[in-house]
Amino acid sequence: MNSLTQYIDLYRQNADAINSHSAQIMNEMRPAAASALEGKRLPEKGNEAFKVTSIEKMFEPDYGVNILRMNIPTEIGRSFKCDIPNVSTLLGVVVNDAFTPTSTLRQNLPAGVDVMPLSKACETYPDIVSKYYNKIAPANEPSVALNTMLAQEGLFIRIGRGVHLESPIQIVNIFNSPTPLMGVRRVLVVAEENSKAAIFFCDHTQTADVKFLSSEIIEVVGEQSSELDIYSIEETTALTSRYSRLFANQENGATIRVGTATLHCGVTRNDFTINLKGERSAGFLSGLAIADRQMHVDNCSNVNHLAPHCDSDQLFKYLLDHNAQGAFEGGIYVDPKAPFTTGYQNNRNIVASPDARMHTEPRLLIYNDEVKCSHGTATGQLDANALFYMQARGIPRETARRMLMIAFMTDTLDTIKVEGIKSRLMMLVEKRLGGEQVLCNDCHADCHPNISTPTE
């Protein structure tokens, strides 16, 4: 029996209960999703684009799913005492897979912007949800179909036409449960014409001795001339596994910037697919990972140039120590109908231990002659000469190592265009490299006094 069998059986034995706690638009797609899973398997280690990560093994354990939408008491303040310095955010919380806005979000959300549960969006904006939900992600791929089959709730973000949102939207994802749990997380983001916004996700786990699995599908639409920044920071635990997939369609003149940072985790696989469908659209991807002990971090990117005059750039960097394992597999595809493309990809890695491992595989598929494209990758150790030079001038070895590592990450941090988020991540990276626990324990318990525990 493969891992999908248990979830198909779970759905078919509990279809009425699943549907009764969800929206009709989502319910209508479940039978087709279940049928798409029949006879399929999730990717296994060694499959194409999954050289070192087994999604099948990730989903194999018997995780619980909160089908009855039971309330799990959560001490919200424990997880996001992490005010981003120098910037005010519009804050919402996802506990396991249920979204709740904070009072700050409800009071300060400007006209033309919506941040709400997906089930509410199905009632408020049925035409938008029907147009985009499960249409941007490839519906028949096993991981997408599994998420569609089981997702009962989700998050909907709409940036209205012509709106330029000044404060970033911050979404704090929290895992908390006394027993092993899979959070089926679904996000739909619609950036309407000429809009501009930034969204910041941060992932935390409260129950360190319990196994959790995040199955996350994020669908993004960038309508004409929109500009959207999406950043994420993962600070979970060794028993937390995460499979997150982001799919974005960019129309004429739309720009998307996506950045990810993995600072603490168990097993993480992030997939990014950006489709540049409109002329003069652009997609920029960046990522950093700091992994030690037994951490496993895998990022896979695919940028598809499908129209003329489109630009893309990718930069991913890893720092690996102890027995950590990292992977990067990235692709640029240029369609025959996409002349005047520029596409760049760069992956650089430092392996600080003889037992750490890094797998990297950049790819270019170019079917047009009018392009400027390149890719590069390098894996090595810290510069021994630079280390010696710094020590010779009285800098302790560990301090010198940390300074070199921070310098190595600087250009990745510079891809973040929201200064407050950039400053926050720089602080977390410095603490992480200094050996400190960086689960946002440096702030005070009253950082967000108006947040209440979500109810389902």
BAVEXKE-774252 format. One record per residue (C-alpha): x, y, z. Coordinates in pm, whole numbers, plus 32768, in hexadecimal, padded with zeros to 4 digits. Layout:
! BAVEXKE-774252
XYZ ...
END
This chain:
! BAVEXKE-774252
800080008000 808D81547FA4 80588288807A 7F3A830E7FA3 7E5F81E07FEB 7E24823F8155 7DBA839F80F3 7CD2832A7FDD 7C30823880D3 7C17834D81D6 7B63842F80E0 7A7183288061 7A1782B481BF 79E18418823A 796F84D78105 782E855581A6 78E385D782D9 79F386798205 78F387268127 781B87998249 793E886582D4 79A48909818D 792789E0806A 786689627F40 796789DA7E41 7A7589117EF1 799187E47F1F 793F87D17DAD 7AAC878D7D5A 7AEA86737E51 7A5F85497D8A 7B34859B7C59 7C6485CA7D37 7C2B84777DDC 7C0783D27C87 7D4984767C11 7E0283CF7D31 7D97826D7CD8 7EC4819D7C78 7FB482C17CAD 80D982EA7D9A 817C84187E2F 82DF845A7DB2 83EC837F7E49 855E83BB7E7C 861283927D33 84EC84037C5C 852A851D7B68 854486667C2A 853A85A17D72 869A85197D78 86C985297EF1 856B855A7F80 8452845B7F9C 82FA84FB7FB2 826B839D7FCD 832F8362810D 82CE84B98190 815984678177 817982F981DE 8144831B8359 7FE4830B83E4 7FA0847C8420 7E5484F084A4 7D7D85E083DA 7C8F86CD848F 7B5E866C83C5 7A6186D884CE 7B0E882B84F1 7B3F88008667 7BD089268721 7D3188E587A0 7D8B89E088B4 7EBF8AA5884E 7F8B8BA68908 7FB38C9287E6 80B18D798889 81B38C6288A7 81E98C508732 81F28DAB86A8 82898E9587A2 83488EF6866A 82EF905A8610 83A390B584D1 847391E98526 843193308472 82F492BE83C4 818B9293842C 80E0915983AE 7F7890ED837A 7F7D8FAD8444 7EB98E6A8421 7EE58D1184BA 7EC08BB28430 7EAF8AAE8547 7EEF895C84A3 7E1489A88374 7D108A9E83F7 7D368C1483B5 7CD28D2184AD 7D098E97847C 7D8B8F6185A0 7CDC9099861C 7DFA91628581 7DAB90CD842D 7C359104844E 7C5F926E84B9 7D7292DB83CB 7D31921F8288 7CFE932E8180 7BE393398088 7C1E925F7F59 7CE891598016 7C5C900F8098 7D058F14817D 7C088E0D81E4 7BC38C988205 7BA08BF380B3 7A478B728112 79D18CD98147 7A6B8D417FFB 799F8C2F7F53 78688CEB7FC7 78E98E507F9A 79A78E257E52 79218CE47DB5 797D8D507C53 7AE98D997CB0 7B148C587D77 7A718B847C66 7B4F8C277B61 7C998BE87C12 7C798AE27D26 7D1C899C7CB5 7D528A347B5B 7EB38ABD7B81 7F4489887C29 7F40884F7B4C 7E0787A87BD8 7E6586427B7C 7FC1863D7C13 7FB285587D47 802086547E4E 7F2E875A7DC9 7E0F86647DAC 7E5085E77F0F 7E4187487F95 7D0487977ECF 7C5E86577F49 7C9986A080BA 7CAB881C80D9 7B7988958199 7BEE89F681D6 7CF68AE08154 7D688C478135 7CF48D41802F 7DB08E867FEC 7D388F847EEB 7DE990C97E9A 7CEB919C7DE2 7D1F924E7C9B 7E0793787CBA 7E4693457E30 7FA9937B7EAD 7FB792DC8005 80B0938E80E6 80C692908202 8124912581BB 802790158204 80C58F288303 803D8DC78328 80BD8CF8844D 80938B808416 80908AC1855F 8091894A859B 800688DA86EA 7F69878C8744 7F96867E884F 7FA18570873F 8042855885E4 7F87863684EF 7F888691837F 7F2987F88334 7E86880F81DD 7ECF897A818A 7E448A288056 7E868B8F7FEF 7DF78C577ECC 7E8E8DAE7E84 7DFE8E977D7C 7EBC8FD67D2B 7DD4909B7C4D 7E39918C7B39 7F35929C7B9B 7F3C922B7D07 806D92147DE7 809D91527F2D 8187907F8001 81278F4080BA 82018EA681C8 81D08D43824A 82838CB9837C 82628B4F83ED 82828ADB8556 8244899B861A 81DB89AF8787 81DA883D87E5 834387D587B7 83168663880E 81F68622871A 821285D385A7 816D86C384B3 814986CD833A 80F28800826D 804F87C2811C 8042891F8087 7FCC89957F31 7FE58B097EE2 7F448B8B7DA3 7F998CEC7D34 7F0B8DC27C1E 7FBD8EFF7BB6 7ED38FC17AD5 7F4D90CA79E3 805B91B57A6B 803B91307BCF 8166911A7CB9 816F90157DCC 827A8FAF7EC8 82528E657F85 83508E0B8092 83598CE88185 842C8C8382B1 841E8B258343 847F8AF584B0 83DE89AA850A 8465887185B6 852187308568 83D8866E8567 832B87568470 831D86FC82FF 82AF87F381F7 825287D1808B 81FA89288006 81AB89737E9A 81768ACD7E08 80E38AFF7CAC 80D08C5C7C15 80408CD77ACA 80BA8E2E7A5D 7FFB8EFA795D 807790207889 816B90FA7947 813B90447A93 826190157B80 82858F187C97 83A28EF47D8F 83B08DBA7E65 84AA8D847F7D 84CB8C638070 85A88C2A81A0 85C78AE2825D 86698B0D83B3 85E289E38478 852788B383F6 8515873A83E3 84DF86E08276 847C87FA818B 843287FE8019 83CC89457F73 835C894C7E07 83338A8F7D43 82968AA57BEA 82788BFC7B49 81CD8C1579F8 821E8D587940 80ED8D50785F 80D28EBF7803 81C18F9E7745 82BF905C7817 82698F9C7951 837B8F447A49 83C48E437B56 84DA8E517C5A 852B8D357D4A 861D8D297E6C 865C8C3B7F8A 87478BF680A7 876B8ACA8189 88398A9F82C6 883489308323 88E988618428 88B8872084EF 87CA86438422 870F8758836E 86A687198205 865A88448124 85F9881F7FB6 8592893D7ED0 851D890B7D6B 84CF8A287C7E 843A8A3A7B23 84138B827A6A 835B8B617920 83868C787821 824E8C5F7749 823B8DBC76B0 832C8EBA7617 83FF8FB576D9 83F08F05782B 84FA8F0C793A 85578E1D7A51 866E8DF67B4E 86AC8CE97C53 87A48CE17D74 87B48BCB7E78 88C08B9C7F84 88F68A8C808A 89CE8A6981C1 89E488FD822F 8A88886A8366 8A8F8722842B 89BC861B8374 88D4870E82C5 886586D28162 880F87DA8062 878C87D27F01 874288CD7DF1 86AC88747CA1 8652899E7BCC 85D789CC7A6C 85A58ADC796A 84C58A8B7844 84AD8B707716 838D8B2D762A 83B78B4F74B1 82BD8C7274C5 838E8D2C75CB 849F8DF67519 85678F0775C8 85728E41770B 866D8E7F781F 868E8D6C7923 879D8D347A26 87D08C307B33 88DF8C117C3C 89128B187D57 8A348B347E4E 8A718A547F7B 8B5E8A2E80A0 8B8A88D48135 8C2E89008289 8C3D879182EF 8CC286598242 8B7985AC8296 8A9586B581FF 8A16867E809D 89A187677F89 88F787067E43 88CD880E7D37 884287F47BD8 87FC892F7B0C 874A890879BE 871189DD7889 8616897F777B 86248A87766C 85588A73752C 85958BD274A9 86D28C787428 86818DDB749A 86DB8DAB760A 87D88E037715 87E38CE2780B 88E58C4E78F4 89038B707A23 8A178B1B7B15 8A588A567C4F 8B7A8A247D3F 8BA489627E84 8CD089867F67 8D4D89E980BE 8D988B328165 8EC38BEB80D5 8FE98B6C81A7 90C18C978147 8FB78D9081B4 8F8B8CD182F9 91008CD7833B 91168E4982E4 90058EA283DE 909C8DCB84F2 91EF8E6A84B7 914E8FB7850C 90CB8F3D8658 8F6E8ECB85FB 8F168D8186AA 8EE78C5F85BC 8D748C288604 8D2C8D9C85E3 8DE98DA4849A 8D288C758419 8BDE8D198475 8C3F8E5F83CD 8C9C8DAB828C 8B568CE8828E 8A878E2482BF 8B458ECA81A3 8AFF8D9A80CA 89878DC78100 897E8F4080CE 89218F4A7F5D 88018E587F9C 877E8F3C80AE 87A090647FC4 86978FCE7EDF 859190217FE9 84FC91717F8F 843791B180D1 8535924781BE 848C91DA8302 8479906F8290 85DF907F8214 865591078365 85948FFC8421 86268EE48351 87868F6E8371 875F8F6B84EC 86DD8E0584E8 87F88D918405 88FD8E3184E8 88678D89861A 88488C3E8567 89B58C438501 8A118CA88661 89788B6786E3 884C8C0E8787 86ED8B86877E 862F8C6F8698 84C58C0D86CD 846D8D79870E 84AC8D598884 85558EAB8892 84168F7A889F 831C8FAD89B7 81DC8EF189F4 810A902789BF 817F9063885A 8023901A87D4 7F30903588F9 7DF6903C8823 7E168EE3878B 7D238DD987F9 7D318C6287CA 7C8C8BFC8682 7B4C8B37868D 7AD78A4D857E 
END
